[in-house]
Amino acid sequence: MDRHVRPGGARVPLLLVCMLAAIVAWMLVAAGAAAAAPTEPTWTLDQLQTAINAAPATGLPGYFKTVLKGATITDVPVEILAVADGQNPQDGSALILFQIADSTIVAEGGLAEGMSGSPLFVGDASDPKPDTDHLVGAASYGDEFTTTGLGLATPIEYMESIETDYDVAPLGAALATAGSPAAPSLQATGPVLPKTRTAVAARPVKTAAGTLDRFLLARSRTVARTLHTAAGTAVFVPLSAVEIGGIPSASKAFKRLSAEFEKRGVDVIAGGAGLGAGGSTGFETDLVGGASVAAVLASGDVWGGFFGTVTYAHDNVVVAFGHPADYDGPSGLDMANADVYGIWADSMSSYKIFSLGMTRGLITQDRTYGVAGELFPDAPADTPEVPVSASAQLGENAPVSSLTDVPLWAAENPDWGSMIIASACYFPVSKATDALAYPGSATMDSTVTVIDPTPTPNATYAPEIDNVFDDTYDVGQYAGEDAGDMVDELLSNPNGTAPAIPSSVSFVAKLSPVHNALQVLDFRIPGGLRHGANTVRAFVRDYGEKGTHEEDVTLNVPTTVATTGTVYVYDSNGFSPPSPGYGPGDGSSSGPAGRLSDVPTPAIPDSTSLPDLVDEVNGWLPNDTLNATLVADVANSYTEPVSTVTATRLMTDGGTTWFVQGNISKDTTEMRLRPQVPVVTAKHYVKLFGYVEAEDANATTVAFYRGSSATAFATVPVHVNSDGTGLFSVKVKLGTSATTFKAVWGGSGEYIGATASCKVRVRR
């Protein structure tokens, strides 16, 4: 199997802080030494506008450089039509309107995703003159819905500013004085639709797509396809996208990953099938203007990146795309060659089919007008990565294994790093099942190793979750779910006192067509909640079971915790009861105001450390536990937090673990019982009255007990009145001595059961 190759050494599985420091230091030196300008002759927008004004009505002749297949850079002839002021979707700056003038190129797909950054020159494509043709911009946006080759380019003077101004925040302020066209033919009208910009022509522009006077630029194809355009309007979208290979495009794993990027305005397309593990082995070509380039998200069995084209390069600097990739500002993605297999032509979304080649450097900036990166000064070098090793076994079949390398910066990205890692875990599951969806059950063991760089020597932690899943449609969709959640938690560093560097991820899945699911339908607490041991009786149904059966969890409530509040009975599959906060919880006052020294100090814990996060992850409940938690209303001490008590029970049967599903909560309630009169003549009758504060108590019953008897002498229904209170009563004959009576309510759909007592004295 082909692998993503880096000559000169093996990949780096362990990420050392000193290596990172060295790379960053080299990057800063290299950036400072480079001259911030293309080596080709350039024109400003003012110069370009002057040339357009003097050109024939058909436009100013030009061409852009791009790769149509392999590594060969082709000169594509264009006509440069106008300067569109206010069109850039990022900041409303100017863009250059052009049209492909070669019908053969248009027929083969025209402007395609992956052409972003293609350098645009003024000159004759049939006789290009590198020494005199002027670089004016980079093809960045293409006309959606057609293959006429109508596009927009980012001016080169804006792209140059990435090198000179990337350390100035915000970038837009530094560029505000960069100048604008002296006589723009298009004037901005401002945003008219969410996530779009529009411009209206001062005079109609004749193009192969028709005469146009209105131009909309959407931030992605997803947005563009929601627009309804009128005649004379063209819709443009960025000419680059994230391309992902190794996981089926129809799978939930691919759709989840796509959704994360689409939230950020980035389109995701599926990599070509049958391309091997991440691309052509050892593919390498010079990263010069017109060459294909990738900002790598992952390489190996699951591979992907932001693919586009180099606009210009000099010294060890590469500038590309003409628009942001993910708009992250400072970046750290691997910069790699990209092999082009061809163009998939489509009237909706033509795109280049890529695979990854050799890693050549690092993308260091992701800004308004493009991305910029630093080439390694000598031979290609190893870059810090997080290896994700995964395997899956279906029944008694041989396990399927995979290895995906995720660049450190991508793995640490809080927006989508965990999704990349989770997707890498899905690869062997997809191969083992060889199906889009696999109903059944699975055990999935996930380990995430992280390094704490603060102590000397560095500390390493490897929390592990051994979990079970079940799904009637596709159990494989859960592959990597735990690993992704673990990465999010371990790298969260909520207080700045828990730094963590991801080192590696391991994932092992075993799948079966047999369902082992258990559904929680209801629960009761016989007699209501009390201090000490409480039996929480859950009514559950196994997969394939017609009726129900009961499973008990013992919830011990200490005397320091109130017995009023809410009880939750739940699975561990993404649900947890609400966390209590600090404070008295009962709204009571702490007493008369006194000296400051009299105010108690609340028990506030220290800031979170990485060992704390590791302990938290190790404490996550697996999906084969039935859990019961009391979240008490109040605590007995002003300085204590509102209390919780939790109990869990492992659901196993003959060594088989069960996937528990279902989340139910019920509140405690107030119940009272009293006699009609407190003193009754011996051997006479007395009526006992009571109520329970439960508006859904109709059709429930209350059982009555005499003294210490365990046998009820009567069971009566509850009737709810107009104010939502459940009323009940019973008539009982007394003996010759005082008697204590107890009423027990079993509970309802919203409330836990309760017990109330009263004593009736006897007059002889």
Beta strands, then each sheet from edge to edge (+ up, - down):
strand 1: 60-69
strand 2: 72-84
strand 3: 95-100
strand 4: 118-122
strand 5: 134-143
strand 6: 150-155
strand 7: 186-188
strand 8: 196-207
strand 9: 210-218
strand 10: 233-238
strand 11: 241-245
strand 12: 268-270
strand 13: 292-300
strand 14: 303-314
strand 15: 317-320
strand 16: 329-330
strand 17: 334-344
strand 18: 351-367
strand 19: 370-375
strand 20: 385-394
strand 21: 400-407
strand 22: 440-452
strand 23: 459-461
strand 24: 464-471
strand 25: 501-512
strand 26: 517-524
strand 27: 532-542
strand 28: 549-557
strand 29: 565-570
strand 30: 625-632
strand 31: 644-650
strand 32: 652-653
strand 33: 656-657
strand 34: 659-661
strand 35: 663-667
strand 36: 671-675
strand 37: 679-681
strand 38: 685-692
strand 39: 701-706
strand 40: 714-717
strand 41: 719-720
strand 42: 726-733
strand 43: 739-747
strand 44: 752-763
sheet 1: 7+ 8- 9+ 10+ 5- 4+ 1- 2+ 3- 6+
sheet 2: 12+ 11+ 14- 13+ 17- 18+ 16-
sheet 3: 12+ 11+ 14- 15+ 19-
sheet 4: 12+ 11+ 14- 13+ 21- 20+ 25+ 22- 23+
sheet 5: 12+ 11+ 14- 13+ 21- 20+ 25+ 22- 24+
sheet 6: 28+ 27- 26+ 34+
sheet 7: 31+ 30- 29+ 35-
sheet 8: 32+ 33-
sheet 9: 36+ 38- 42+ 41-
sheet 10: 37+ 44+ 43- 39+ 40-
end
